[in-house]
Amino acid sequence: MKKFFKRLWDGARKTIKSPKMKTAGKVAMIACLMLAVSTDMFASATGAFSTAATQLSSYKDGIKSIIMAVGVLVGLVGAGRIYFKYQAGDQDLMKSMIQWGGSFVFIMVAAQAIPAMLGL
């Protein structure tokens, strides 16, 4: 199989370097060559994807806990920054509350939604 791809690559390289070949033809030839190589690689990677999916499902609870911990940290930091802005009499307090609150809610929802989207 390696000899086939080496001959294919060498022939394509000689054709591309030819002064008669136009740019569109070069692009088309490169695209076809990449498609031929990638199809072979993807065919052999099917087993690896199923193994990775099995291993990923075993880490579901750990990943969820880490995302939740990051969400709690974001919430605490946001609450502290909003408190200090309130004490300083800052005018854009509502804007900060919305930004930090939105990021906290997003992380908490993502912790629940990511495993559901991945089918874990």
Residue, then its C-alpha position, 0 to 999 in steps of 0.5 A: m500500500k505504501k508503494f502505491f501512495k508513493r508512486l501516486w505522490d511522485g506522479a502527482r508532484k511531477t504533473i503539478k510541476s509541469p509548466k502546462m498545468k494550470t492553477a485550477g488543475k493543480v488544485a483539483m489534483i491536490a484535492c483528489l490526492m488528499l481525498a484518496v489518502s484521507t479515505d484510506m486513513f479514515a477507513s482504518a481509524t473506525g476501531a479507534f473511534s469506538t475505543a475512544a468513545t468507550q473510554l470517554s464515557s467512563y470519564k463522564d462523571g469526572i469531566k462533569s465535576i471539573i466543569m462544575a468546579v470551574g463554574v463555582l470558581v467563576g461564580l465566586v470570582g464574579a460575586g467578589r468583583i461585583y461586590f467590590k464594584y458596588q462598594a466603590g460606587d461603580q456605575d456599570l454594576m448592572k453590566s458586570m452582574i449580567q456578564w458574570g451571571g451569564s458566564f456562570v449560568f453558561i458554564m453550569v448549563a454546559a456541564q449538563a448539556i455536553p454529556a447529553m450532546l455527546g450521548l454519554 
